[in-house]
Amino acid sequence: MLTVFLPRGLSVLEISEQDLQTSNTLGLPARARVLHIRERSALAELSALVHTGERVFVLGGGSNVVMAARPQCVVAKVELRGVRLFAQEPDAWIVEAQAGEPWHAFVAYCLAQGWPGLENLALIPGTVGAAPVQNIGAYGLELAQCVHSVLAWDLHAARQVALSPAECSFAYRDSLFKRSAAGRWLILAVRFRLPRVWRAQLAYPDLQRHPLLQGSEVSARQVFDAVCDIRRRKLPDPAVLGNAGSFFKNPLVPVLVAQALQARYPGLVGYAQAEGQVKLAAGWLIDHAGWRGRRIGPVGMHAQQALVLVNYGGASAEDVGHLARAVREDISARFGLVLEQEPVILD
Ligand SMILES: Cc1cc2nc3c(=O)[nH]c(=O)nc-3n(C[C@H](O)[C@H](O)[C@H](O)COP(=O)(O)OP(=O)(O)OC[C@H]3O[C@@H](n4cnc5c(N)ncnc54)[C@H](O)[C@@H]3O)c2cc1C
């Protein structure tokens, strides 16, 4: 155990070097100095540590990170727990969950309490606190649509703030927390606004086709079960095959660019977005370029899901970076599109 005495001489943080291989779903070998955040009382001290010039990386469940073997920072592992009904509005429940709550268990808990609305996001790995960072999304729903506010600790200013959805600047797999102010915020809790009048969100084609959702009236439980069923069939389980979910974001391009590409590649899947943009399916591009099922050393693009980079065993962050670069360069050369990596690098 390494004990860090902070400048004011008042406080002590217990930081110890730990193995993080089981704390990242890619299963990459990593050791770093780790501080477990189980109480808010550690936060002022953590800010004092930042002011000494120490770099702090906030970690949740490690399902969206590529870890270097020896990250040169202190890893603050957020383990704050608790869920409560924070307020009842005439038309909605406001539910608050602490950042360290496992996301899927939280979705299931809300459903069981009679507060539906999050079921399209079921079975996404990770914690509640990380969910706003990349504005998690799946099956036609984005987290931003359900957020009431985000309670965060500003590591630079050493104070707690409550941010509205507008202040979080949510965008496709993006937010304030991931973008300009990365490394500044530690999300403490998220409040969700879940309307009392529930409406099924079934725009996504996989849901429309699912046998559980064919009746004239479907329940939130059926949507939850259908989403879990689809995900279990489609995505590799990180407990069996290390991965971080989708490895690249779907590129957003202007309509004219999408039309030109689709004229050349008639199968290219694209989804119309607001403001004249189209979201192209990165998985289709990677598959079409021949990367599905292809391996370089211990890593490869998954045989069923071309967008998912997997660790077949024994991979390092360098192996992951090497494959990611090769895929990105090939997609750029073939289609003139730049693929952006989704998982964050911890180095
Ligand atoms: C099999 C699989 C399927 C997936 N499917 C989806 C999907 O459908 N949709 C989707 O959007 N994502 C998906 N993901 C990605 C991932 O699950 C989400 O991004 C998730 O929110 C990450 O949570 P985490 O706790 O593991 O975060 P981590 O991986 O620990 O961290 C991710 C980022 O969030 C930051 N962070 C974590 N906790 C906090 C906090 N409390 N305060 C501030 N910053 C924090 C970290 O610094 C880092 O930048 C998938 C991943 C896997 C492995």
The ligand as an SDF file (V2000), in Angstrom:
LIG
                    3D

 53 58  0  0  0  0  0  0  0  0999 V2000
  -20.0370   -6.5710  -25.0390 C   0  0  0  0  0  0  0  0  0  0  0  0
  -20.1590   -5.0640  -24.9860 C   0  0  0  0  0  0  0  0  0  0  0  0
  -21.2760   -4.4470  -25.5310 C   0  0  0  0  0  0  0  0  0  0  0  0
  -21.4070   -3.0450  -25.4990 C   0  0  0  0  0  0  0  0  0  0  0  0
  -22.5220   -2.4900  -26.0370 N   0  0  0  0  0  0  0  0  0  0  0  0
  -22.6690   -1.1520  -26.0110 C   0  0  0  0  0  0  0  0  0  0  0  0
  -23.8410   -0.5470  -26.5660 C   0  0  0  0  0  0  0  0  0  0  0  0
  -24.7480   -1.2220  -27.0500 O   0  0  0  0  0  0  0  0  0  0  0  0
  -23.9400    0.7980  -26.5420 N   0  0  0  0  0  0  0  0  0  0  0  0
  -22.9610    1.5830  -25.9770 C   0  0  0  0  0  0  0  0  0  0  0  0
  -23.1250    2.8040  -25.9770 O   0  0  0  0  0  0  0  0  0  0  0  0
  -21.8590    1.0370  -25.4370 N   0  0  0  0  0  0  0  0  0  0  0  0
  -21.6780   -0.2910  -25.4350 C   0  0  0  0  0  0  0  0  0  0  0  0
  -20.5540   -0.8530  -24.8910 N   0  0  0  0  0  0  0  0  0  0  0  0
  -19.5160    0.0120  -24.3230 C   0  0  0  0  0  0  0  0  0  0  0  0
  -19.5720    0.1410  -22.7780 C   0  0  0  0  0  0  0  0  0  0  0  0
  -20.3120   -0.8880  -22.2040 O   0  0  0  0  0  0  0  0  0  0  0  0
  -20.1840    1.4840  -22.3560 C   0  0  0  0  0  0  0  0  0  0  0  0
  -19.4440    2.5540  -22.9050 O   0  0  0  0  0  0  0  0  0  0  0  0
  -20.2310    1.6500  -20.8380 C   0  0  0  0  0  0  0  0  0  0  0  0
  -20.9550    2.7910  -20.4960 O   0  0  0  0  0  0  0  0  0  0  0  0
  -18.8490    1.7250  -20.1970 C   0  0  0  0  0  0  0  0  0  0  0  0
  -19.0220    1.6030  -18.8020 O   0  0  0  0  0  0  0  0  0  0  0  0
  -17.8230    1.2690  -17.8460 P   0  0  0  0  0  0  0  0  0  0  0  0
  -18.2830    1.4750  -16.4350 O   0  0  0  0  0  0  0  0  0  0  0  0
  -17.2680   -0.0650  -18.1470 O   0  0  0  0  0  0  0  0  0  0  0  0
  -16.7860    2.4270  -18.2270 O   0  0  0  0  0  0  0  0  0  0  0  0
  -15.2080    2.3470  -18.3420 P   0  0  0  0  0  0  0  0  0  0  0  0
  -14.8460    1.4570  -19.4740 O   0  0  0  0  0  0  0  0  0  0  0  0
  -14.6050    2.0580  -17.0210 O   0  0  0  0  0  0  0  0  0  0  0  0
  -14.8770    3.8480  -18.7370 O   0  0  0  0  0  0  0  0  0  0  0  0
  -15.2810    4.3690  -19.9790 C   0  0  0  0  0  0  0  0  0  0  0  0
  -15.0630    5.8800  -19.9810 C   0  0  0  0  0  0  0  0  0  0  0  0
  -15.8950    6.4720  -18.9970 O   0  0  0  0  0  0  0  0  0  0  0  0
  -15.1170    7.1730  -18.0180 C   0  0  0  0  0  0  0  0  0  0  0  0
  -15.7730    6.9650  -16.7270 N   0  0  0  0  0  0  0  0  0  0  0  0
  -16.1390    5.7720  -16.1710 C   0  0  0  0  0  0  0  0  0  0  0  0
  -16.7850    5.9920  -15.0000 N   0  0  0  0  0  0  0  0  0  0  0  0
  -16.8050    7.3350  -14.8190 C   0  0  0  0  0  0  0  0  0  0  0  0
  -17.3200    8.1980  -13.7970 C   0  0  0  0  0  0  0  0  0  0  0  0
  -17.9680    7.7230  -12.7090 N   0  0  0  0  0  0  0  0  0  0  0  0
  -17.1210    9.5210  -13.9350 N   0  0  0  0  0  0  0  0  0  0  0  0
  -16.4890   10.0470  -15.0110 C   0  0  0  0  0  0  0  0  0  0  0  0
  -15.9900    9.2920  -16.0040 N   0  0  0  0  0  0  0  0  0  0  0  0
  -16.1580    7.9500  -15.9060 C   0  0  0  0  0  0  0  0  0  0  0  0
  -13.7280    6.5880  -18.1100 C   0  0  0  0  0  0  0  0  0  0  0  0
  -12.7470    7.5240  -17.6860 O   0  0  0  0  0  0  0  0  0  0  0  0
  -13.6360    6.3050  -19.6010 C   0  0  0  0  0  0  0  0  0  0  0  0
  -13.3360    7.4870  -20.2870 O   0  0  0  0  0  0  0  0  0  0  0  0
  -20.3870   -2.2560  -24.9090 C   0  0  0  0  0  0  0  0  0  0  0  0
  -19.2610   -2.8810  -24.3530 C   0  0  0  0  0  0  0  0  0  0  0  0
  -19.1420   -4.2720  -24.3830 C   0  0  0  0  0  0  0  0  0  0  0  0
  -17.9430   -4.9250  -23.7700 C   0  0  0  0  0  0  0  0  0  0  0  0
  1  2  1  0
  2  3  1  0
  2 52  2  0
  3  4  2  0
  4  5  1  0
  4 50  1  0
  5  6  2  0
  6  7  1  0
  6 13  1  0
  7  8  2  0
  7  9  1  0
  9 10  1  0
 10 11  2  0
 10 12  1  0
 12 13  2  0
 13 14  1  0
 14 15  1  0
 14 50  1  0
 15 16  1  0
 16 17  1  0
 16 18  1  0
 18 19  1  0
 18 20  1  0
 20 21  1  0
 20 22  1  0
 22 23  1  0
 23 24  1  0
 24 25  2  0
 24 26  1  0
 24 27  1  0
 27 28  1  0
 28 29  2  0
 28 30  1  0
 28 31  1  0
 31 32  1  0
 32 33  1  0
 33 34  1  0
 33 48  1  0
 34 35  1  0
 35 36  1  0
 35 46  1  0
 36 37  1  0
 36 45  1  0
 37 38  2  0
 38 39  1  0
 39 40  1  0
 39 45  2  0
 40 41  1  0
 40 42  2  0
 42 43  1  0
 43 44  2  0
 44 45  1  0
 46 47  1  0
 46 48  1  0
 48 49  1  0
 50 51  2  0
 51 52  1  0
 52 53  1  0
M  END
$$$$
